[in-house]
Amino acid sequence: MELIERMLAGDPRALARLISLVENRHPSMPEIMKRVYECAGQARIIGITGPPGAGKSTLVDQLAGEYRARGLKVGIVAIDPSSPFSGGALLGDRVRMMRHAADPGVFIRAVGTRGSHGGLSRATREVVHLFDAAGYEIVLVETVGVGQTELDIMELAHSILVVLVPESGDTVQTMKAGLTEIADLFVVNKADRDGADRLAKELEAMVELAQRADWSPPVLLTAAFRGQGIDRVAEALDRHYEFARDRGLFERQRAAANLTEFVEVIVDEIGTRIRGGGASNDLERLIRQVRQGELNPYLAALQVLHDPGRLRDLFNDPESEDN
């Protein structure tokens, strides 16, 4: 595919077009991703999460500058709440990161959650793979918020940075279990405000009580708007990356992610075929009964799963039968 060749040659317009095809679930997407997977696997992926208003975008902006100073190409995936009408990201490409707009070594893309409860959509994973294949050595993924459902970022990112602010005390109390499972690094941003040191001490105590066997997340103070403490954050992320790589943690993470994506591809493909029509008369009749409320969806699903003929019909490719 010409677009892929152009992307691999460093054409940002080809990358942008491929991302749009993936987000819009274009019929060519499976072939695109099959080729992209062959070229990916080199990028370092960093997830940045935290409650709204914590300064995540500002921190991402500053980290991008830090990595560019090292001569590394940076891709930024900014996950925004989806429009209920188009499914696209509501905020678009982040205005507050636009100081990097003229830098060919930085590519910023906003991706909608498209109803994904964990703040990640399947398209997010695929966009990250595209950045990876396109030669971006660092991919920063900024998520919508923080919570128990945010755990799915653990399968995507090599390192996860949780950003909090002095006013996040209630968030820490309600999200303790999720935070300690998610974080590889805690950042108390806007540290020039009252309560920053107190929150940092609470987080350190929480980390000590959690007693994680693999890695003890450090707690750092930053004032991202002023660029203060960003170098220490980058250094801590380097230490975690080396720690996890040397102990083979990424191989286990990749295995779990591969299985997740395998299931997602199958589920997505089945859903597309069911909604798109073209099934046998028998299966179409079953689908019509479900739509009209004549048949319980659970009962209908079990009928399909327990009927080899219907399963075969569901997985058959009508085009291959015509040839």
Salt bridges, closest charged atoms under 4 A:
GLU5 OE2 - ARG35 NH1 2.63
ASP11 OD2 - ARG6 NH2 3.12
ASP11 OD1 - ARG13 NE 3.68
GLU23 OE1 - ARG109 NH2 3.22
GLU31 OE2 - LYS34 NZ 3.18
GLU38 OE1 - ARG35 NE 3.90
ASP61 OD2 - ARG99 NE 2.69
ASP61 OD1 - HIS100 NE2 3.15
ASP80 OD1 - ARG94 NH2 2.16
ASP103 OD2 - ARG68 NE 2.84
GLU126 OE1 - ARG25 NH1 2.85
GLU126 OE2 - ARG122 NE 2.88
GLU142 OE2 - ARG94 NH1 2.99
GLU167 OE2 - ARG193 NH1 3.22
ASP184 OD1 - ARG212 NH2 3.34
ASP184 OD1 - HIS240 NE2 3.18
ASP192 OD2 - ARG226 NH1 2.68
ASP214 OD1 - ARG212 NE 3.31
ASP238 OD1 - ARG44 NH1 2.91
ASP238 OD2 - ARG70 NH2 2.99
ASP246 OD1 - ARG245 NE 3.45
GLU261 OE2 - HIS129 NE2 3.26
GLU261 OE2 - ARG254 NH2 2.81
GLU264 OE1 - ARG125 NE 3.61
ASP268 OD2 - ARG25 NH2 3.76
ASP268 OD2 - ARG122 NH1 2.47
GLU269 OE2 - ARG273 NE 3.04
ASP282 OD1 - ARG285 NH2 3.07
ASP282 OD2 - ARG310 NE 2.75
ASP307 OD2 - ARG310 NE 3.95
